[in-house]
Amino acid sequence: MPDNAVLPQLSPDLFLTDGGLETTLIFHDGLDLPDFAAFPLLDTAEGRAALERYFLAYLAIARAHGTGLVLETATWRASSDWGKRLGYSSAALRAVNIAAVEHLRTLRTAHGQGQPPIVISGNIGPRGDGYSPSTVMTPTESAAYHSEQIRALADGGADLITALTLTHVDEAIGIVRAAVEHSMPVVISFTVELDGLLPSGQRLDEAIAELDAATAAAAAYVMVNCAHPTHLMPALEAGSPALARIRGVRANASTLSHAELDEADELDAGDPVALAALYRDLTELLPNLTVMGGCCGTDDRHVDAIAAACAPIFSATE
């Protein structure tokens, strides 16, 4: 079993994450990301510079607010099916996953001295569409599919694996099993629809319970991402044991549904201050919520506002 105790974000302290990497690069930086994939940027000096500018903004926010920071590698699409669509061989895909971790490790060494802990997470995404459970696998199929990318991220030196925007529990079970096989701490992040249900139609608390039952609760914790807080709140039933397992939230800026966001031609950045206020509300609903950041439509403004709204809560409880 992986040693989850090595993860500093399991402390009661606030840890920020970055925001919506892909939407920032597309809508703010004007970059073209076929298949919503950021990992090809690692192949060019210009692309690496764009990623560095993006991540340095969040390093500065964490330093300003005195919080920890979890940085996700730019590898959400860097698994075999998506890699093949973009012309990557297995060897090239392994190399770019390792390079993504090394890129963040270099930034941490250069810019992370003298501030709270910086954790580097090897980011993996769903095999299919992050908005739809159209590609459904058994846990065994999922473990086999994701194992190659997990191995590469581990070999690159990631501190943990985080699977973002999962739509059904069987894929999550397979990812946890594959991470355990590679002795890597792992975090599972589900997404939910407007009604608080997973895109598969399952209740969030039921998905968490099923995940833990099938994996001996091996995941370090659970997150929810790519949904507005108002979409998550209907799923947070008071007294549910699942609430204690949710330690992280990376919300969308927009209240639109996944289907509406998929059709949108313009970025809906919402209101950073209003979003931050909803994060404060979430701290009252989720007793172990300590990891906070953004997803689609968010950028450094949103995460800075979240830190400003929520860091005082953590300071008051120390």
N, C-alpha and C positions, 0 to 999 in steps of 0.2 A: 504493500500500500504506500502511496506517496505521503510524504511528511507535510501535511497541511499547516502544521504549526510554524513552519518557516515563513509563512506569508504575513508581512507586517499589517496588511489591511484587515486582519482578523482581530486587531486590537480595537478598543472603543473609539479610536481617533478617526477624524474625517479624512478620507482619501478622495481626491478628485480623479476624474478621467478626462480624456479629451472629448471633443464634440463630434459633429458629423463630418468625418474626414472626407468622404466622397462628395457630399453636397457642397462642402466648402471649396474643394478643388474645382468642381465643375462650375458652380454659380458665382463664386467670388474670385477665383483665380483664372477662370476661363479655360480650363484644361479639358481635353477630351478623354473620357474614361470609358472605352468600349466595355459593355457588360458590367458597368459599374465597378470595374476592377482598378484599384490603385497600385497594385504590386508592380506592373510594368514600369512605373516611374523609377523604380530602383535600378533600372538598366541604363539610365543616362545621368550625366552630371546635372543637367537641368531639372530632371525629375527628382533626384535626391535633394537638390537645393529647395525645391518646392515643399517636399515633405519636412525638411529641416525647419523651414520657416513656420510651417504649421505647428510642429511639435514644440518649438521654442516658445510660442505664445502660451502654451499650457504650463510649461516649466516656469515661466515668469508668474503666472497666476498662482500656482501652488506656492512659490516662494513668497509672494506678496501676502498671502493669507496664512502662511505657516502650516499648510496641510501636506499630507502625503499625496502621492500621484501614481496612478496606474496608467501606463502608456501601452496602447495596443499596436502591434505591428500592422503594417498596411497589407495584410494577407487574407482578408475576409474572403476574397475570391480565388485564392491561390491553392485550390485543390485540383485534383486531376481532371475532372470533367470540364471545369471552367478554363483550366490551363490549356487543355487541348484546343478548345474553341479559339483561344488567343494565340495558338501556334507554339506552345511550349512543350518540349519533350519532358519526360519524367526527370531527367538529369537537370535540365534547365529550371524546372519548377522547384526541385529540391534546392538548387543553388540560390534561387531568389528568396525562398523562405528563410534560408540561413542568413542571407544578406540583410533581410528585413530586421532580424533580431540584432545582428551586428551593428546595423545603422543606429538603432536605439541605444545599444550598449555604449557606442561611441559618444552619443549625445549625453547620456547619463554621466559618463566619465568627465566630459568636458564642461558640463553645465550644472551638474547635480550636486556639486560639493557644497557643504554648508547649509543644506536645507533638509527637511524631513524626507523619509524614505521614498525612493522612486522604484516602482516595480515594473518590470517589462513582461507583458503578457503576449504570448503567441496566439494571435487571433485567427480563428477558423470560422467559416460560415456554413450555412446549410448546403447540401449537395444541390438542391433545386432552388426555386424562387423563394426568397426570404419573406415574401408576402403571401405565399400560397403553399399548402401542403401537397402540391401536385406530384412531387417526387417522394414517395413513401418507401422506407426501407425497414427491414427487421433490424433489431439490435445487432445481430451478427453481421448483416450486410453493412450497417453503418460503421461498426468497428473496423471492418476490413477496408472500407472506403477511406475513412479519415486517418487511419494509422500512419500512412506514408507521410502526410503533412505534419502530423503530431511528432513523428520521429525527427523530421527535418528541423522543426522549431525547437525541439529539445536539444538537438545536436548544435544548434546555433547558440544555445545558452539562455533561452527564455526562462523566466522564473516560474511561470505557470502557463497553462493553456486556458483560453476563454473562448467558448463557442457562443457566438452572438446570433440573434434573430432566428431561433429555432421554432419551428411551427408544429412539431409533433414529438411526443415523448420517446418513441422508439429510437429515433435518431439520437436523441440526447443520451439515452442509455448506452448506445453503442460508443458514443464519443467518450463517455466516462470510462467505460471498460478499456478502450484503447489507450487512454491517458494513463490509467492505472498500470496497464501492461508496460508502458514506457516510464513508469515511476515519476510521472509528472502530476503535480497538483492541478486540479481542473475546476473551472467554474462554468456553469450552464446558465445561459440567458435565453429565456423564452420571450416571444412577442405575443401580444394579445390584440384582439379586435376592439371595436367600439364598446361591445358588451362585456369586455373583460375575459372572454373566452379565447383560448388558443385558436389559430386558424383551422386546426383540426376539429374544433368544436368542443374540445375537452376543457373542463374547468381548470384554472391554474392550480388550485390547491390539490386537486386530484392528480394532475400531472407531476407535481413535486413529490407527492406521496408515492406515486408509482415509480418515479425515478429513484427515490431513496430505497424503496423496497427491493428494486431489481439490482442495486449496486452497493448495498450495505452502507448507504449514505456516504459514498466515497467522495462525492463532489465537495469541495471546500465550502461552497455556498452557492446560492441561486441568485440570478438577477432577472430583471425584465428590461427589455430595450425595444426601440422602434415603436413606441406607443406613447401617446400623450398621457400625463398623469390622470386626466379625467377618464381615460379608457381603463387604466389600471385600477382605479379606486373601487369600481363595482366588484372586482375580484377579491378584495381584501375583507373577508368575513371575520369579524371580531371573534377572537378565541381560537381561530384555526391554527393548528400546529405549524402549518406551512408558512405562516407569517414570520416565524423565527428563522426560517431558512433563507428568506430574501434579505440579502445584505447590500445589493446594489441595484440602482436604477439609472438607465441612460435613456431619457425620454426624447421624443420628437418635439420640435418646436411647434408644430401644427396640430390642430385638433382634427384634421381631415383623416378619413379612413385610409387604409392601405391602398384600396382600389383607387380612391381619389388622388392620392399622392402619386400613384403609378402613372396616372394620366396627365399630371400637372406639367405644364411647360415653364412655369415660373416658380421660384422658391418662395415658400411660405415660412418666413422666419419668426412669426408670432411675436410675442412680447417677452423679452428676457426677464424683466422684473416680475411680471405676472407668473411666468413659469417658475421662477425661483421661489415665489410665495407658495406655490403648490408643492414644491419640494419640502418646504417647512411643514406643510400639512402632512406629507408622507412620513416625516420623522415621528409623528404622533401615532400613525397607523402601523408602522413597521418598527418593532422594538430594536432590531439589529441593523438598521439602515445606516451604513457608514461610507459606502462607495457611491459617489454621485457624479454624473457627467451628462453628456448629450448624445443624441443620435441625429437622424435626418433633420436638416434645417437649422441645427444649432451650430454655433461657432464659439470663439473665445469670449464673446460678450455674454452669452448665455451662461457659460461655466463660471465666469467671473461673478455674475449676478447670483448664481446658486451659492458660490462660496461666501459672498457677502451676506447672504440671507441665513445661511446654515452654520457657518463656522462659529458664530457666537453661541449657538446651542451647545456645541461640543465643548467650547471653552468653559461654559457655565457648569458643566457636569464633571469637569476634571477635579 
